[in-house]
Every structure is written in structure tokens, then in C-alpha cells.
Amino acid sequence: MSSLTLQSTLKLTSGSSIPRIGFGAYLANEEAVYNALNAGYRMIDTAEFYRNEVECGSALSRWLSETGSKREDVYYVTKLWNSHHGYKATAEAIDESLRRANLNYIDLYLIHSPLSSRKLRLETWKAMQDAVKAGKIKSIGVSNYGVPHLQELLEWPQLEIKPSVNQVEVHPWLPRKDIVSFCRENDIVVEAYSPLTRGKRFKEPVIQELCKKYGDKTPAQILIRWSLQQGLVPIPKSNNPERIKANLDVFGFSISDEDMAKLDIKSYAPVAWDPTTSDL
Ligand SMILES: NC(=O)c1ccc[n+]([C@@H]2O[C@H](COP(=O)([O-])OP(=O)(O)OC[C@H]3O[C@@H](n4cnc5c(N)ncnc54)[C@H](OP(=O)(O)O)[C@@H]3O)[C@@H](O)[C@H]2O)c1
């Protein structure tokens, strides 16, 4: 675990590599995305729903031109909103996301949630497979999929490209062991959203204790480090330049097994929404 660095990546079934940590762009402004790239994040996580794909694309292109970096140096993730499930609507939504961000490919495209119907979810996947074949997307995945939703997709006879990623809310108060182990068994990387619990658990005694023990770490750093050590890909969000930087300062220490066990909390407490339990 000590060998983890800001440059570490995980290999996806698509063959691409995903950074071990990303910048969550929900409610983030253009300056925050630009600051995140300057601070060292190499993944931007946005969505149609966040209504900031234009700003994410602008921040990316500004940063690329100012630093002379290449498009391949940054991993761009966006998501299909629920109202656009279905073959035609998905194909159009992909083109719209590309247009808004002024990109010629998306690194990872996710179905934001399973909230539609089996028919629409699978038609959506077909459109995403076709977009990969057309070179518009490098890797495809899902978000907020529970185990039954993942099984539905993996057992679909027309599946040609397996999901590379499932992005779900995961933190010590929502460990989601069922989903995480199912994904691990099926070579699906789990991205952890709301990894900071949106700040709601920062004052928990166990977090405060570990902040002191590891030498004045912030609650956010403890939670991000926990996520990394669980083998997850955390995507913390901040609009504050100092917090954007501090949230990346998580590679110089590691939480002991004994302290990881203290964070093994039997709890099911989402801070965002929870479509993982929705009916098929
Ligand atoms: N797929 C989905 O359905 C889904 C759902 C939710 C989220 N997500 C993704 O996951 C990302 C992260 O989740 P999230 O935005 O819900 O929550 P989060 O990252 O757990 O927490 C963000 C909140 O914590 C604050 N914060 C950040 N760093 C801090 C620090 N060092 N100290 C104190 N406060 C700090 C931020 O405020 P400031 O900005 O003021 O710092 C913000 O209010 C999203 O941006 C989005 O990309 C996906």
C-alpha cells in the first residue's frame, strides 16, 4: 500500500488505466476544476446532470494549453442522465456531452443510475457499446448499480463490452461490501462517490482520533486514505483551492490494519441518493 502514489492507476477490463483518485465535479465551478488539474488531479468526474460539462471542458482545455499537456494526460468521465435511457436518446446524449465539453472522446461514460426499465437499460448499453466502437468513448460503466442490476447486464446475451466501473457511494458509514465484492469478482473497478460523507461524519470520535494519531491529518485525508486502502477510486469534491490541494496529500502515510478495523463500521447511512436498491 505504501507504494501508492498520485500517479498510480488501475487497469480496467477495457484495457485503459484509470487514476487512483479523481476530482468530483458535482457543484464544482470551472475555477475549481482548473485548480484541481493544477494541484495534480488527473481525472475529472462530471455528468450531464451536473450542468457543468461546458465548464469542465473549458477548464481542461485551458489547463492543457497553459501547461502544454496532452489530452491523454487527463481522464474525463461523464454520465448519462436517467431521462435519456434508450438507444437513440443515449446516442444523442453522448454526442451532446462531447459537444458541450468540446472533446473528441470521453475516457469513461457511465449510466448515472439504473432508474428506468430493463429494456431501456439494455438498449442504453447497446448504444454505449456502439459509441466505443465508433471511437467516441474509451471505457463504459455504470453508477448506482446494485448486485441485481449488475447481474442483469452481465447475463445479457448481447453483452459485448463488460462494464469497467461501478460508481457508488462508499465510505465507512456505507461500506457496501456486497457490491464491492461482487465487482471485485467480476473485474469491475469501484469508484467511491461522496467519499467525504459530504462532511457529515468529520466530527465522529474515531475520525478525530485517527486525525491526531496520524499527525494532524484532516478528516477528509483520513477518509480518502481509507478509500484508497480499500482498493476503491475516491472522487472527492471541493471548490476551495486549499482543500483541493490538501485532499491530494494522502500518499505520505498509511492507516494501519488495526485502525482500518476501527473504521469497519456496521452501518448503512447514505448521504446522497440510493438507487442501488431500486427494483429491476
Ligand atoms: N454517481 C452519482 O450518483 C454521484 C452522486 C454523488 C456524487 N457523485 C460524485 O462524487 C463526487 C464527490 O461527492 P460529493 O460531492 O457528493 O461529496 P464529498 O466529496 O463527499 O464532499 C464534498 C463536500 O465536502 C466539502 N469538503 C471537501 N473537502 C473538504 C475538506 N478538506 N475539509 C472540509 N470540507 C471539505 C466540500 O465543500 P467545499 O467545496 O466548500 O470544499 C463539499 O461540501 C461528486 O462531486 C460527484 O462527482 C456521484
The ligand as a Tripos MOL2 file, in Angstrom:
@<TRIPOS>MOLECULE
LIG
   48    52     1     0     0
SMALL
NO_CHARGES

@<TRIPOS>ATOM
      1 N1        -22.9010    8.9100   -9.3940 N.am      1 LIG1
      2 C1        -23.6290    9.5670   -8.5220 C.2       1 LIG1
      3 O1        -24.8470    9.3710   -8.3870 O.2       1 LIG1
      4 C2        -22.9620   10.5710   -7.6340 C.ar      1 LIG1
      5 C3        -23.6420   11.0870   -6.5210 C.ar      1 LIG1
      6 C4        -22.9630   11.9980   -5.7080 C.ar      1 LIG1
      7 C5        -21.6680   12.3770   -6.0080 C.ar      1 LIG1
      8 N2        -21.0440   11.8710   -7.1250 N.ar      1 LIG1
      9 C6        -19.6620   12.2770   -7.4870 C.3       1 LIG1
     10 O2        -18.8160   12.1900   -6.3520 O.3       1 LIG1
     11 C7        -18.2210   13.4570   -6.1040 C.3       1 LIG1
     12 C8        -17.9770   13.6680   -4.6220 C.3       1 LIG1
     13 O3        -19.1440   13.5130   -3.8840 O.3       1 LIG1
     14 P1        -19.9320   14.7200   -3.1970 P.3       1 LIG1
     15 O4        -19.6510   15.9620   -3.9310 O.co2     1 LIG1
     16 O5        -21.3310   14.2580   -3.0360 O.co2     1 LIG1
     17 O6        -19.3500   14.7780   -1.7180 O.3       1 LIG1
     18 P2        -17.9220   14.6990   -0.9930 P.3       1 LIG1
     19 O7        -16.8060   14.7410   -1.9500 O.co2     1 LIG1
     20 O8        -18.0280   13.5890   -0.0070 O.co2     1 LIG1
     21 O9        -17.9480   16.0430   -0.1290 O.3       1 LIG1
     22 C9        -17.9450   17.3010   -0.7220 C.3       1 LIG1
     23 C10       -18.1970   18.3290    0.3710 C.3       1 LIG1
     24 O10       -17.1390   18.2930    1.3190 O.3       1 LIG1
     25 C11       -16.5460   19.6040    1.4310 C.3       1 LIG1
     26 N3        -15.0940   19.3770    1.5450 N.ar      1 LIG1
     27 C12       -14.2510   18.9100    0.6030 C.ar      1 LIG1
     28 N4        -13.0000   18.7930    1.0820 N.ar      1 LIG1
     29 C13       -13.0560   19.2260    2.3590 C.ar      1 LIG1
     30 C14       -12.0760   19.3390    3.3880 C.ar      1 LIG1
     31 N5        -10.8110   19.0100    3.1740 N.pl3     1 LIG1
     32 N6        -12.4870   19.8360    4.5860 N.ar      1 LIG1
     33 C15       -13.7670   20.1970    4.8090 C.ar      1 LIG1
     34 N7        -14.7480   20.0820    3.8790 N.ar      1 LIG1
     35 C16       -14.3840   19.6040    2.6640 C.ar      1 LIG1
     36 C17       -16.9160   20.3220    0.1690 C.3       1 LIG1
     37 O11       -17.0370   21.7130    0.4220 O.3       1 LIG1
     38 P3        -16.1120   22.7840   -0.3600 P.3       1 LIG1
     39 O12       -16.4160   22.6570   -1.8120 O.co2     1 LIG1
     40 O13       -16.5510   24.0820    0.2310 O.co2     1 LIG1
     41 O14       -14.6850   22.4300   -0.0070 O.co2     1 LIG1
     42 C18       -18.2910   19.7240   -0.1470 C.3       1 LIG1
     43 O15       -19.3040   20.3940    0.5820 O.3       1 LIG1
     44 C19       -19.2140   14.4350   -6.7280 C.3       1 LIG1
     45 O16       -18.6500   15.7180   -6.9110 O.3       1 LIG1
     46 C20       -19.5700   13.7090   -7.9910 C.3       1 LIG1
     47 O17       -18.5350   13.8390   -8.9430 O.3       1 LIG1
     48 C21       -21.6630   10.9640   -7.9100 C.ar      1 LIG1
@<TRIPOS>BOND
     1     1     2 1
     2     2     3 2
     3     2     4 1
     4     4     5 ar
     5     4    48 ar
     6     5     6 ar
     7     6     7 ar
     8     7     8 ar
     9     8     9 1
    10     8    48 ar
    11     9    10 1
    12     9    46 1
    13    10    11 1
    14    11    12 1
    15    11    44 1
    16    12    13 1
    17    13    14 1
    18    14    15 2
    19    14    16 1
    20    14    17 1
    21    17    18 1
    22    18    19 2
    23    18    20 1
    24    18    21 1
    25    21    22 1
    26    22    23 1
    27    23    24 1
    28    23    42 1
    29    24    25 1
    30    25    26 1
    31    25    36 1
    32    26    27 ar
    33    26    35 ar
    34    27    28 ar
    35    28    29 ar
    36    29    30 ar
    37    29    35 ar
    38    30    31 1
    39    30    32 ar
    40    32    33 ar
    41    33    34 ar
    42    34    35 ar
    43    36    37 1
    44    36    42 1
    45    37    38 1
    46    38    39 2
    47    38    40 1
    48    38    41 1
    49    42    43 1
    50    44    45 1
    51    44    46 1
    52    46    47 1
@<TRIPOS>SUBSTRUCTURE
     1 LIG1         1 GROUP 0 **** ****
